[in-house]
Each structure stands twice: as structure tokens, then as C-alpha cells.
Amino acid sequence: MYNKITPGIIAKLAAIIGSENILSDTESLHLHSKDETEDLSFPPEIIVKPATAEEVSAIFKLA
């Protein structure tokens, strides 16, 4: 199941990893919207950049 990213979820993520580690600008979303397959593009709603295993664990617990 997939839920939309809400401002509340972004605030909780920011509390875990810091707002500087959450990207939502158009350029970053575009850069992370593709892999090496064909010309398909699926931009994410946000990008999170955890720095530690503890942050990753906290993000999974939030999910």
C-alpha cells in the first residue's frame, strides 16, 4: 500500500534526519527519477538521505 507524503510525515522525517537531508526541489527529484532502463521516469515525492543505521531504522519504524 502506498500513502502520499504529507507535511506531517515530512516533519517527522525532519525530526529524525534533519530538514537539510530531505530534498524536494525539482532538480533533485528529476535526477532521482530514472535508472538505467529505457526512457522511463518516475519522480519521487521527496528524497531522504539518512546518514546512520539508526536513522534508517527510525525511518522504517515511522513507515
DRENDRENTOR-132349 format. One record per residue (C-alpha): residue number from 1; residue in three letters; x, y, z. Coordinates in steps of 0.25 Angstrom, whole numbers. Example, Ala and Ser with C-alpha at 12.3 -4.5 7.8 and 13.67 -1.06 7.14 Angstrom:
2
- 1_Ala_49_-18_31;
- 2_Ser_55_-4_29;
//
This chain:
63
- 1_Met_0_0_0;
- 2_Tyr_5_14_-3;
- 3_Asn_1_27_4;
- 4_Lys_4_41_0;
- 5_Ile_15_49_7;
- 6_Thr_8_59_16;
- 7_Pro_14_71_23;
- 8_Gly_13_63_36;
- 9_Ile_21_52_31;
- 10_Ile_32_61_25;
- 11_Ala_32_68_39;
- 12_Lys_34_54_46;
- 13_Leu_45_51_36;
- 14_Ala_52_64_38;
- 15_Ala_52_61_53;
- 16_Ile_59_48_50;
- 17_Ile_70_53_40;
- 18_Gly_69_68_39;
- 19_Ser_62_76_29;
- 20_Glu_75_78_21;
- 21_Asn_74_63_18;
- 22_Ile_61_64_11;
- 23_Leu_61_68_-3;
- 24_Ser_48_72_-11;
- 25_Asp_53_82_-21;
- 26_Thr_50_79_-36;
- 27_Glu_65_77_-40;
- 28_Ser_67_67_-29;
- 29_Leu_54_59_-32;
- 30_His_57_59_-47;
- 31_Leu_71_54_-44;
- 32_His_66_42_-36;
- 33_Ser_54_39_-45;
- 34_Lys_62_29_-54;
- 35_Asp_71_17_-54;
- 36_Glu_78_11_-66;
- 37_Thr_65_5_-73;
- 38_Glu_60_12_-85;
- 39_Asp_54_25_-84;
- 40_Leu_44_23_-73;
- 41_Ser_43_34_-62;
- 42_Phe_36_32_-48;
- 43_Pro_40_44_-40;
- 44_Pro_39_42_-25;
- 45_Glu_31_52_-16;
- 46_Ile_43_54_-7;
- 47_Ile_57_49_-5;
- 48_Val_62_45_9;
- 49_Lys_77_44_12;
- 50_Pro_79_37_25;
- 51_Ala_94_36_30;
- 52_Thr_93_25_40;
- 53_Ala_87_12_42;
- 54_Glu_80_17_54;
- 55_Glu_73_28_45;
- 56_Val_69_17_35;
- 57_Ser_63_9_46;
- 58_Ala_55_21_51;
- 59_Ile_50_23_37;
- 60_Phe_46_9_35;
- 61_Lys_39_10_49;
- 62_Leu_31_22_44;
- 63_Ala_27_15_32;
//
